[in-house]
Amino acid sequence: MANISKKYIDDHKQNVHTVDSFGRSLIEQILNESIKKIGEEEKESLTIDAKFKIQAFEPATCIRLCTNVNGVEICYHVNM
């Protein structure tokens, strides 16, 4: 039996999202950031910066796709 650790828990947290929940989380974070950015003003449009990272993820032999919107990282695993 494996011991539980921060890394073990973090590795398993990555499997929380489905494609649908990943999209929902991403959109929710973009809307939250938009609310912070616009404040009490009204604008025709806003631009929200986000970065995406794709990498091989060894513990699960899959691809890990992550985005970061204002310090909040959301990841999804694409399994083989």
MDAnalysis code that builds the backbone (N, CA, C; Angstrom):
import MDAnalysis as mda
import numpy as np

u = mda.Universe.empty(240, n_residues=80, atom_resindex=np.repeat(np.arange(80), 3), trajectory=True)
u.add_TopologyAttr("name", ["N", "CA", "C"] * 80)
u.add_TopologyAttr("resid", np.arange(1, 81))
u.add_TopologyAttr("resname", ["MET", "ALA", "ASN", "ILE", "SER", "LYS", "LYS", "TYR", "ILE", "ASP", "ASP", "HIS", "LYS", "GLN", "ASN", "VAL", "HIS", "THR", "VAL", "ASP", "SER", "PHE", "GLY", "ARG", "SER", "LEU", "ILE", "GLU", "GLN", "ILE", "LEU", "ASN", "GLU", "SER", "ILE", "LYS", "LYS", "ILE", "GLY", "GLU", "GLU", "GLU", "LYS", "GLU", "SER", "LEU", "THR", "ILE", "ASP", "ALA", "LYS", "PHE", "LYS", "ILE", "GLN", "ALA", "PHE", "GLU", "PRO", "ALA", "THR", "CYS", "ILE", "ARG", "LEU", "CYS", "THR", "ASN", "VAL", "ASN", "GLY", "VAL", "GLU", "ILE", "CYS", "TYR", "HIS", "VAL", "ASN", "MET"])
u.atoms.positions = np.array([
    [0.845, -1.174, 0.000],
    [0.000, 0.000, 0.000],
    [0.893, 1.240, 0.000],
    [0.522, 2.232, -0.818],
    [1.294, 3.470, -0.906],
    [0.965, 4.383, 0.273],
    [1.951, 5.149, 0.668],
    [1.717, 6.163, 1.695],
    [1.100, 7.393, 1.055],
    [0.258, 8.069, 1.800],
    [-0.348, 9.303, 1.303],
    [0.582, 10.470, 1.632],
    [0.708, 11.377, 0.684],
    [1.568, 12.542, 0.865],
    [0.965, 13.700, 0.069],
    [1.557, 14.861, 0.208],
    [1.087, 16.025, -0.551],
    [1.147, 15.729, -2.040],
    [2.261, 15.151, -2.514],
    [2.412, 14.828, -3.934],
    [1.370, 13.811, -4.371],
    [1.153, 12.804, -3.570],
    [0.159, 11.768, -3.888],
    [-1.228, 12.393, -4.047],
    [-1.589, 13.285, -3.125],
    [-2.896, 13.951, -3.183],
    [-2.953, 14.866, -4.403],
    [-1.895, 15.652, -4.639],
    [-1.860, 16.540, -5.803],
    [-1.993, 15.753, -7.108],
    [-1.307, 14.611, -7.203],
    [-1.405, 13.778, -8.407],
    [-2.843, 13.346, -8.659],
    [-3.564, 13.039, -7.605],
    [-4.937, 12.573, -7.752],
    [-5.939, 13.710, -7.926],
    [-5.616, 14.885, -7.440],
    [-6.484, 16.044, -7.658],
    [-6.606, 16.350, -9.139],
    [-5.606, 15.988, -9.919],
    [-5.600, 16.296, -11.345],
    [-6.712, 15.551, -12.088],
    [-7.228, 14.476, -11.505],
    [-8.275, 13.691, -12.160],
    [-9.678, 14.139, -11.780],
    [-9.793, 15.262, -11.105],
    [-11.102, 15.740, -10.657],
    [-11.956, 16.194, -11.840],
    [-11.351, 16.813, -12.845],
    [-12.116, 17.411, -13.934],
    [-12.414, 16.448, -15.072],
    [-13.616, 16.573, -15.629],
    [-13.972, 15.991, -16.920],
    [-13.803, 17.110, -17.946],
    [-13.984, 16.806, -19.219],
    [-13.899, 17.849, -20.241],
    [-14.920, 18.948, -19.940],
    [-16.141, 18.563, -19.579],
    [-17.182, 19.552, -19.274],
    [-16.841, 20.397, -18.056],
    [-16.390, 19.760, -16.987],
    [-16.095, 20.529, -15.772],
    [-14.862, 21.405, -15.954],
    [-13.908, 20.961, -16.772],
    [-12.739, 21.784, -17.074],
    [-13.186, 23.059, -17.785],
    [-14.041, 22.923, -18.789],
    [-14.554, 24.078, -19.505],
    [-15.339, 25.002, -18.593],
    [-16.175, 24.432, -17.740],
    [-16.970, 25.232, -16.809],
    [-16.057, 25.993, -15.846],
    [-15.051, 25.319, -15.308],
    [-14.115, 25.972, -14.387],
    [-13.351, 27.093, -15.071],
    [-12.951, 26.852, -16.304],
    [-12.218, 27.869, -17.059],
    [-13.100, 29.090, -17.293],
    [-14.321, 28.879, -17.760],
    [-15.232, 29.997, -18.015],
    [-15.569, 30.736, -16.722],
    [-15.805, 29.989, -15.651],
    [-16.108, 30.614, -14.361],
    [-14.955, 31.510, -13.901],
    [-13.719, 31.031, -14.042],
    [-12.568, 31.826, -13.626],
    [-12.406, 33.062, -14.499],
    [-12.680, 32.940, -15.796],
    [-12.614, 34.097, -16.690],
    [-13.662, 35.127, -16.282],
    [-14.870, 34.677, -15.964],
    [-15.913, 35.609, -15.532],
    [-15.566, 36.256, -14.194],
    [-15.013, 35.484, -13.259],
    [-14.590, 36.050, -11.963],
    [-13.524, 37.118, -12.163],
    [-12.562, 36.840, -13.027],
    [-11.500, 37.807, -13.300],
    [-12.074, 39.049, -13.994],
    [-13.062, 38.856, -14.857],
    [-13.709, 39.981, -15.528],
    [-14.398, 40.900, -14.523],
    [-15.073, 40.311, -13.539],
    [-15.745, 41.094, -12.496],
    [-14.732, 41.931, -11.736],
    [-13.601, 41.320, -11.375],
    [-12.559, 42.069, -10.655],
    [-12.000, 43.190, -11.515],
    [-11.770, 42.896, -12.787],
    [-11.118, 43.847, -13.677],
    [-12.023, 45.037, -14.014],
    [-13.315, 44.812, -14.196],
    [-14.208, 45.887, -14.615],
    [-14.654, 46.766, -13.450],
    [-14.688, 46.202, -12.244],
    [-15.101, 46.984, -11.084],
    [-16.495, 47.549, -11.261],
    [-16.646, 48.836, -11.041],
    [-17.952, 49.496, -11.167],
    [-18.130, 50.162, -12.532],
    [-17.172, 50.000, -13.417],
    [-17.244, 50.618, -14.740],
    [-18.141, 49.808, -15.681],
    [-18.417, 50.392, -16.818],
    [-19.060, 49.688, -17.923],
    [-18.147, 49.834, -19.126],
    [-17.951, 48.745, -19.858],
    [-17.081, 48.765, -21.037],
    [-17.745, 47.967, -22.143],
    [-17.302, 48.228, -23.349],
    [-17.805, 47.467, -24.482],
    [-17.238, 46.044, -24.479],
    [-15.983, 45.915, -24.022],
    [-15.356, 44.584, -23.963],
    [-14.177, 44.617, -22.993],
    [-13.727, 43.446, -22.619],
    [-12.557, 43.266, -21.750],
    [-11.637, 42.230, -22.380],
    [-10.378, 42.295, -22.023],
    [-9.433, 41.256, -22.402],
    [-8.885, 40.632, -21.132],
    [-8.976, 39.321, -21.040],
    [-8.449, 38.574, -19.896],
    [-7.284, 37.734, -20.403],
    [-6.133, 37.891, -19.773],
    [-4.950, 37.126, -20.160],
    [-4.968, 35.758, -19.501],
    [-4.636, 34.744, -20.285],
    [-4.510, 33.381, -19.767],
    [-3.404, 32.681, -20.544],
    [-2.689, 31.813, -19.873],
    [-1.649, 31.013, -20.515],
    [-2.060, 29.553, -20.433],
    [-1.744, 28.793, -21.478],
    [-2.003, 27.363, -21.497],
    [-0.680, 26.620, -21.589],
    [-0.589, 25.502, -20.895],
    [0.619, 24.672, -20.928],
    [0.177, 23.233, -21.164],
    [0.842, 22.552, -22.079],
    [0.573, 21.138, -22.321],
    [1.859, 20.377, -22.069],
    [1.760, 19.239, -21.388],
    [2.953, 18.465, -21.072],
    [2.596, 16.999, -20.900],
    [3.593, 16.153, -21.070],
    [3.429, 14.736, -20.755],
    [3.395, 14.630, -19.239],
    [2.566, 13.748, -18.739],
    [2.431, 13.596, -17.295],
    [2.672, 12.136, -16.955],
    [3.832, 11.845, -16.414],
    [4.287, 10.474, -16.192],
    [3.460, 9.625, -15.228],
    [3.082, 10.125, -14.055],
    [2.390, 9.214, -13.132],
    [1.152, 8.562, -13.742],
    [0.496, 9.248, -14.653],
    [-0.726, 8.711, -15.239],
    [-0.550, 8.376, -16.720],
    [0.680, 8.484, -17.259],
    [0.972, 8.293, -18.684],
    [-0.094, 8.935, -19.569],
    [-0.291, 10.201, -19.384],
    [-1.273, 10.932, -20.160],
    [-0.723, 12.313, -20.487],
    [-1.521, 13.125, -21.127],
    [-1.166, 14.510, -21.408],
    [-1.901, 15.391, -20.413],
    [-1.205, 16.336, -19.866],
    [-1.789, 17.263, -18.912],
    [-1.883, 18.630, -19.586],
    [-3.087, 19.202, -19.599],
    [-3.326, 20.517, -20.169],
    [-3.755, 21.435, -19.039],
    [-2.996, 22.496, -18.814],
    [-3.291, 23.423, -17.716],
    [-3.405, 24.836, -18.258],
    [-4.229, 25.618, -17.611],
    [-4.294, 27.043, -17.883],
    [-4.238, 27.772, -16.561],
    [-3.775, 28.986, -16.615],
    [-3.658, 29.806, -15.420],
    [-4.299, 31.155, -15.711],
    [-5.347, 31.471, -14.965],
    [-6.022, 32.757, -15.105],
    [-5.854, 33.486, -13.783],
    [-5.042, 34.533, -13.797],
    [-4.792, 35.354, -12.606],
    [-4.385, 34.527, -11.385],
    [-3.483, 33.585, -11.598],
    [-2.963, 32.805, -10.483],
    [-3.762, 31.568, -10.131],
    [-4.891, 31.336, -10.785],
    [-5.687, 30.133, -10.530],
    [-5.406, 29.138, -11.645],
    [-4.817, 27.989, -11.290],
    [-4.478, 26.977, -12.274],
    [-5.579, 25.930, -12.345],
    [-6.001, 25.621, -13.573],
    [-7.023, 24.607, -13.830],
    [-6.396, 23.605, -14.790],
    [-6.414, 22.311, -14.434],
    [-5.773, 21.298, -15.264],
    [-6.760, 20.207, -15.673],
    [-6.477, 19.607, -16.818],
    [-7.254, 18.481, -17.310],
    [-6.266, 17.456, -17.859],
    [-6.542, 16.183, -17.629],
    [-5.709, 15.098, -18.152],
    [-6.397, 14.433, -19.335],
    [-5.644, 14.251, -20.412],
    [-6.116, 13.503, -21.560],
    [-5.451, 12.139, -21.462],
    [-6.252, 11.102, -21.179],
    [-5.705, 9.759, -20.994],
    [-5.535, 9.044, -22.316],
    [-4.597, 8.086, -22.329],
    [-4.372, 7.257, -23.531],
    [-5.450, 6.212, -23.618],
])
